[in-house]
Amino acid sequence: SYRALPDFGVNDTEKARVNDIFSVRETAGHMVDAIEGRARAFVQVQNGCDHRCTFCIIPYGRGNSRSVPMGAVVEQVKRLSGNGYAEI
């Protein structure tokens, strides 16, 4: 049982706080300029999933579906194209 595990500073009467992944509404704001050693680049346009298939962990790891704003996608494609990528 978990009672036999070493003390990690939380006892069985305390409650651990877990962030709610389903409350996240935005996508990551980072942009990739180049991927070293690659001929083609990929642009993320969506993250997460709204389906709850019994076999899949994606909604619980990435949250509900969120789309990257079109302007951010276009900016990313322009940046990658300007860095020499012909396939995006």
C-alpha positions as YAML, in Angstrom:
chain: A
units: angstrom
residues:
- id: 1
  name: SER
  ca: [0.00, 0.00, 0.00]
- id: 2
  name: TYR
  ca: [1.02, 3.64, -0.31]
- id: 3
  name: ARG
  ca: [1.42, 3.81, 3.47]
- id: 4
  name: ALA
  ca: [4.56, 1.67, 3.10]
- id: 5
  name: LEU
  ca: [6.20, 4.26, 0.82]
- id: 6
  name: PRO
  ca: [8.75, 6.75, 2.17]
- id: 7
  name: ASP
  ca: [7.45, 10.03, 3.60]
- id: 8
  name: PHE
  ca: [7.16, 12.62, 0.82]
- id: 9
  name: GLY
  ca: [5.80, 15.35, 3.08]
- id: 10
  name: VAL
  ca: [2.11, 14.68, 2.39]
- id: 11
  name: ASN
  ca: [0.07, 12.55, 4.73]
- id: 12
  name: ASP
  ca: [-3.18, 10.73, 4.03]
- id: 13
  name: THR
  ca: [-5.29, 13.50, 5.63]
- id: 14
  name: GLU
  ca: [-3.87, 16.29, 3.44]
- id: 15
  name: LYS
  ca: [-5.25, 17.07, 0.00]
- id: 16
  name: ALA
  ca: [-2.97, 17.75, -2.93]
- id: 17
  name: ARG
  ca: [-3.88, 20.60, -5.27]
- id: 18
  name: VAL
  ca: [-3.88, 19.65, -8.95]
- id: 19
  name: ASN
  ca: [-4.19, 22.22, -11.73]
- id: 20
  name: ASP
  ca: [-7.24, 21.78, -13.94]
- id: 21
  name: ILE
  ca: [-5.96, 21.18, -17.49]
- id: 22
  name: PHE
  ca: [-9.49, 21.67, -18.83]
- id: 23
  name: SER
  ca: [-9.51, 25.31, -17.68]
- id: 24
  name: VAL
  ca: [-6.65, 26.25, -20.05]
- id: 25
  name: ARG
  ca: [-8.01, 28.30, -22.97]
- id: 26
  name: GLU
  ca: [-4.88, 29.48, -24.80]
- id: 27
  name: THR
  ca: [-2.18, 27.66, -26.74]
- id: 28
  name: ALA
  ca: [1.55, 27.95, -26.18]
- id: 29
  name: GLY
  ca: [2.82, 31.27, -27.48]
- id: 30
  name: HIS
  ca: [6.28, 30.18, -28.58]
- id: 31
  name: MET
  ca: [7.46, 30.33, -32.19]
- id: 32
  name: VAL
  ca: [10.09, 28.13, -33.79]
- id: 33
  name: ASP
  ca: [12.59, 29.87, -36.10]
- id: 34
  name: ALA
  ca: [14.34, 26.76, -37.39]
- id: 35
  name: ILE
  ca: [14.72, 23.06, -36.73]
- id: 36
  name: GLU
  ca: [18.36, 22.14, -37.16]
- id: 37
  name: GLY
  ca: [19.06, 19.42, -39.71]
- id: 38
  name: ARG
  ca: [15.49, 19.27, -41.03]
- id: 39
  name: ALA
  ca: [14.26, 19.94, -44.58]
- id: 40
  name: ARG
  ca: [10.64, 20.58, -43.64]
- id: 41
  name: ALA
  ca: [8.99, 22.37, -40.75]
- id: 42
  name: PHE
  ca: [5.71, 21.83, -38.95]
- id: 43
  name: VAL
  ca: [3.37, 24.48, -37.55]
- id: 44
  name: GLN
  ca: [1.03, 23.61, -34.71]
- id: 45
  name: VAL
  ca: [-2.47, 24.94, -35.37]
- id: 46
  name: GLN
  ca: [-4.42, 23.12, -32.65]
- id: 47
  name: ASN
  ca: [-3.77, 21.45, -29.30]
- id: 48
  name: GLY
  ca: [-5.91, 19.17, -27.15]
- id: 49
  name: CYS
  ca: [-9.06, 17.21, -27.92]
- id: 50
  name: ASP
  ca: [-12.74, 17.48, -27.02]
- id: 51
  name: HIS
  ca: [-13.45, 13.75, -27.39]
- id: 52
  name: ARG
  ca: [-13.22, 11.38, -24.44]
- id: 53
  name: CYS
  ca: [-12.35, 8.05, -26.03]
- id: 54
  name: THR
  ca: [-12.01, 5.40, -23.34]
- id: 55
  name: PHE
  ca: [-8.55, 4.35, -24.55]
- id: 56
  name: CYS
  ca: [-7.02, 7.82, -24.95]
- id: 57
  name: ILE
  ca: [-5.13, 10.02, -22.47]
- id: 58
  name: ILE
  ca: [-4.72, 13.09, -24.76]
- id: 59
  name: PRO
  ca: [-7.61, 15.16, -23.33]
- id: 60
  name: TYR
  ca: [-6.26, 14.66, -19.82]
- id: 61
  name: GLY
  ca: [-2.68, 15.50, -20.77]
- id: 62
  name: ARG
  ca: [-3.33, 18.39, -23.16]
- id: 63
  name: GLY
  ca: [-6.81, 19.57, -22.19]
- id: 64
  name: ASN
  ca: [-9.72, 20.59, -24.38]
- id: 65
  name: SER
  ca: [-9.19, 21.54, -28.02]
- id: 66
  name: ARG
  ca: [-7.72, 25.01, -28.54]
- id: 67
  name: SER
  ca: [-6.86, 26.57, -31.90]
- id: 68
  name: VAL
  ca: [-3.88, 28.82, -32.51]
- id: 69
  name: PRO
  ca: [-5.06, 32.22, -33.83]
- id: 70
  name: MET
  ca: [-4.81, 32.44, -37.64]
- id: 71
  name: GLY
  ca: [-2.53, 35.47, -37.49]
- id: 72
  name: ALA
  ca: [-0.03, 33.57, -35.33]
- id: 73
  name: VAL
  ca: [-0.07, 30.64, -37.77]
- id: 74
  name: VAL
  ca: [0.53, 32.94, -40.75]
- id: 75
  name: GLU
  ca: [3.37, 34.69, -38.87]
- id: 76
  name: GLN
  ca: [4.98, 31.33, -38.07]
- id: 77
  name: VAL
  ca: [4.75, 30.19, -41.71]
- id: 78
  name: LYS
  ca: [6.29, 33.46, -42.93]
- id: 79
  name: ARG
  ca: [9.12, 33.15, -40.40]
- id: 80
  name: LEU
  ca: [9.88, 29.55, -41.38]
- id: 81
  name: SER
  ca: [9.65, 30.37, -45.10]
- id: 82
  name: GLY
  ca: [12.04, 33.26, -44.59]
- id: 83
  name: ASN
  ca: [14.47, 30.86, -42.93]
- id: 84
  name: GLY
  ca: [14.60, 28.71, -46.06]
- id: 85
  name: TYR
  ca: [11.94, 26.07, -45.50]
- id: 86
  name: ALA
  ca: [10.16, 25.15, -48.73]
- id: 87
  name: GLU
  ca: [7.92, 22.52, -47.09]
- id: 88
  name: ILE
  ca: [5.81, 23.62, -44.15]
...
